[in-house]
C-alpha cells in the first residue's frame, strides 16, 4: 500500500500562516475532498504532517474529526514518503 503525505498549513487550511492564523485555522474543504478522492483512487494511506510542535497533536486531531478528514496518522515533522502534497511540491490543484 502506498503512502501519501499531505502538509497541513497552506494545503488543507485556508489563509495566511502567521502565528495568529495557527490559532484560528480554517479548513479548506475543497482541498480535503480532493485529497480524500486521490487517496481512495490510489488505494493509499494518508498521513498528515506538519512542522507544528507535538504539543498541538491532540488539538489537531480534534480539528480533523470536526472537518471529517479521513487520515491514518498525524505526524509533526516530515519523513520519507512515496508522495508529498503540500504548498511547495505537488499542489492540490495538480491532483
C-alpha positions, 0 to 999 in steps of 0.5 A: 500500500502506498503512502501519501503525505499531505502538509497541513498549513497552506494545503488543507487550511485556508489563509495566511500562516502567521502565528495568529492564523495557527490559532484560528485555522480554517479548513479548506474543504475543497482541498480535503475532498480532493485529497480524500478522492486521490487517496481512495483512487490510489488505494493509499494511506494518508498521513498528515504532517506538519512542522507544528510542535507535538504539543498541538497533536491532540488539538489537531486531531480534534480539528480533523474529526470536526472537518471529517478528514479521513487520515491514518496518522498525524505526524509533526515533522516530515519523513520519507514518503512515496508522495508529498502534497503540500504548498511547495511540491505537488499542489492540490490543484495538480491532483 
